[in-house]
Amino acid sequence: MSKYMVNLKINNTPIQVEEGTTILDAAKRLNFKIPTLCNHPDLSVAGNCRVCVVEVKGARLLAASCATPVSEGMEVNTNSEKVRIARKHIVELLLSEHNVDCTKCFKNGNCELQELSAEYRFGDHIFMDLVKDRDKVRDISSPSISRDASKCIRCQRCVRTCDELQSVSALAVINKGDHQIISTFMNKPINDVVCTNCGQCINRCPTGALYERNYIEDVWHAIYDPNKFVVVETAPATRVALGEDLGIATGTRVTGKMVSALRKMGFNKVLDTDFTADLTIMEEGTELLTRLKRALVDKDETVKLPMMTSCSPGWVKYQEHMYPELIDNLSSCKSPQQMFGALAKTYYADKINIKAENMVVVSIMPCTAKKFECNRSEMRDSGFKDVDYVLTTRELAMMIKQAGIEFDKLEDETYDSILGESTGAAVIFGTTGGVMEAALRTAYEIITGNEVPFTNLNIKPVRGMEGVKEASIKIKNTKPEWSFLEGVELNVAVAHGLANAKVLMESVKSGKSNYHFIEVMGCPGGCIGGGGQPIPTSAEIRKRRAEAIYAEDMGKPIRKSHENPEVTEVYKEYLTHPLGHKSHELLHTHYKVRKRY
Amino acid sequence: MEQKQLKKIDIIFGWDEKCTPIQVVEKTIKKTPEGIILDMIDSGLKGRGGAGFPTGLKWKFCRNEEADAKYVICNADEGEPGTFKDREILDKVPEKIFAGMTICGFVIGAVEGYVYVRGEYNFMLNMLQQKIDIFNKQLHDMKVDFHIYLRSGSGAYVCGEESALFESMEGKRGEPRNKPPYPTVAGYNGKPTVINNVETLVYTSEICRMGPEQFKALGTKDSRGSKVFSVSGDTPIAGIYELELGMPLKDFVDEFGDGDTKAIQVGGASGHCVPRKKFNDTIIGFEGIPTGGSMMIFNSSRSMYNVLHDYLEFFTEESCGQCTPCRIGCQQLLKGIEAVKKGQRPPTYLDDLKRLTATMKIAAKCGLGQSVANPFTSIVDNFREEIIY
């Protein structure tokens, strides 16, 4: 159905837009900037901050431009005297309720309220300070997410994120009037509620009310400690986003510069989580094939299918809270981060002749849930905490700035070896559908000896930003030992963002689906949209990061995990074979049933 | 300006044995919906909740919407401080409300109606449910396809705001929605909905009973008919009175005051304060000061600072908290007058606060935040010295 076109004037400039367009969007097209706070492109319209009010000729009230659709003949003024006074009042009111210790704030310099107040240059605040001492007590219960209620402006972006994008609702609006706050169930510490630590709320918080628990000082301390050997691993998705926080255009790959910067900062070895992503494919792919064999050949009814990926710690914790009946469907494989830590403090420490207790493993992640994951009690199979500190992409950018490194001028460098080599299949772990695609590239070839039947190995059906993606691959011409899979239609599904995962899980629970393998990433877009990535985020930004990921894949000489020579070497020297004894000891884990409240 | 003398009326609580509410329904649904709408428009009936939207137009807009479901909702979330007339109507003549709802349902094409009663009136729920059951049975026997349900609120003042009321009915946090869309387009469950005040619905059924002329004969050009008032405060005869609209406030004070009336707060906490010197030129009606029915009378023993302070405390607590001007604005007004009183801010700070109320009036999301300016400016302007000293 074609939409009607509506004619209106904004600041005396005529414009024609489709019916249903908001005043805000219409103004944007004319390059009139209207400030917003509660509005976010990923979320439903709230219209509660009122910063975006505009004057509509003939109307008694100012209109919230984000929530008001245009109408025929409308005459809008985005900067009338009434608007200016109201907007100034509103920002000033927000400041009166906001703990304005900006210079000490973790979000200093990246705060939408700070930006807006800088525009208005208030001078002395006329209103009374309403910040309650109670709210100044920060919630640092979680290893991932910190909350500072005194910075909260009640825009409810976090609430909508947690509900609409993630179906978790760990954060909600509580009380009313002057007692209204954004908090958790029964005001419990965030670590004691259903929070999955995904950090999507942080990505959308306009102020410093939500931010990652940061470990910057701990990591510097380890680097400066002469007795410590500090190894750093970098996740696939950080290399396509780090530049955004360092003045480089969105969607630029900065892998080489990042390696160089890490070395300059003083890390002893710069290694790659991508290596263990390839290793994950070997373990998880073999696990899938084993489960299929037990189900199809041995007719073992205890085998849980569909198998589900376990790389995303936000997703894993979601599953533990929300679908405990399905936790055995999760692959027993640890995430690449944790496989790395376990190998680093055993095999690698031995190899380079460093005592594991003197080794510090730092991982650079697009993720806040990884901070929680490295603190899980299961993640100590090396005999030590396998991964000591997790830094987000944002924290790394801060450290690079602190170190005085001019990032854009750095020459590209390459990772150290061993545990530094990776394939294109590992890189695409960073975006939704990537683990699935990498697994299929390898599994199909193990079964048939042939490459997956897709042009350039690009398995298009599992790519893209659709919430739930499905694909089927018919297995043909199997090798003799896999003949039980001959003619089998392998059904897979991919979801990103926990609200989409919920859709998939409900379908699995109802028994209507016939999937064999499901990939879930906790964050919208997968790790490229992770809770530790540079702020802001939007569908457009995530799309460009994903394009960079696929470009990185295409640029790699090796694009299948089982062809990674270092992976082969590690199996030969240490692990023997996938799902072998050592693998079970170091690379696999188990899950906990958690309550919802 | 056209004026009426104070005159007590007995429409709302009167009972016509020859034409009971269910008989009004029976008689009215023989007409066409368009005919009923014309009668409503002709009668000049405006909403009695306070905002005063023409009832006939509201029904017409909703009738014109195409949808698979529509609803009629009776707003009995009577939360305005100083208002208690709906309680009496619910208690004494609930059948008249049900009749109005049924007629509205017939007009707009709705088969479900809901009475949303404020949480504090829960003591009435059993009685109301029994009467609803009887009425539903009568409708069923008459083969009228309309069913009335009862819903209870949980005590938030803001849920009297129509869109917050829908949210509450849908099981969500009671917070006002963005408008447009208006309820007649997307109300309860996103469907076209007519939401009318208790008293309005009774008048609709009474207009159907007696015809629009008799109603129209009362009141003034802009304020047709009569209205039920909740009279409280410094008066020897507090209570509920149905009066013809359009009288000067002077007449009202003469009738109800205690001889020492200093000010009247017309329309509850969110209404306007009228000082003695303006009693003569203030008309009670939509052309003067409209009211949802609350008339609070203050004599010279009362401190207007305390009155305003109470109102602001009320709004500070009852703001839903979602929008900035209302949540923070109310707190600033309250803290602000306290600071002026204590001498921590100069008297001119009251003018800063008045400018703030001007912003709240045009930028708050719903009527709650928008109307805080009414008591604030009218009390500060007329009793400035009482606020400062």
Interface residues (C-beta under 8 A of the other chain):
Chain A: V45 A46 G47 N48 C49 R50 V51 V53 R60 L61 L62 A64 A67 T68 P69 K82 I85 A86 H89 I90 L93 L94 S96 E97 I126 F127 M128 L130 I153 R154 Q156 V173 N175 K176 G177 D178 H179 Q180
Chain B: A156 V158 R173 E175 N178 P180 F315 T316 E317 E318 S319 C320 G321 Q322 C323 T324 P325 R327 I328 G329 C330 Q331 Q332 K335 G336 A339 Y349 D352 R355 L356 A358 T359 I362 A363 A364 K365 Q370
